[in-house]
Amino acid sequence: MYLIAIGIGVTVMLRVQDARPAGLQGDVGLAVLAIVGIITAVSIFLSASIFTIGYVNRDSRRRGMNSALWTWFVLLMLPTSVGIIGFVIYLLMREPLPYPCPRCNNLVGARFNFCPNCNAICIRPARTAKRKLRRPTNSARIARTI
Ligand SMILES: [Zn+2]
């Protein structure tokens, strides 16, 4: 598709003199180079966008999130002036990956502390360790003294 676009662009530049950018009217070589550069930039942007959309769609489904909603959100943010920020917001907001239950191997959502399939209590060790290490915040200490 990229090669077809390049072919069309070069042909138009060579055949139609009015299509050439102002200032490059007389220089066919420069006009061809300019159109190849523009097509390359646009196709890099397009393929990066398609890759981003595809990644968000599959990744959100894998994490048990609303994949249609997130795909539309990132897709609608892309053409705006803030562009990639939709993808950044997705990366910040996404749910942690589900993990297998230690007893029955059923996939358990990261927010569950028990397995919905066999009711086993399965708190991930990394999560509990993090929680124990966390010191009480200033506001929590103030609340305790009150
Ligand atoms: Zn289980």
Residues whose N, C-alpha, C, O or C-beta is under 5 A from the ligand:
A	BS01	ZN	C101 R103 C104 N105 N106 C115 N117 C118 A120
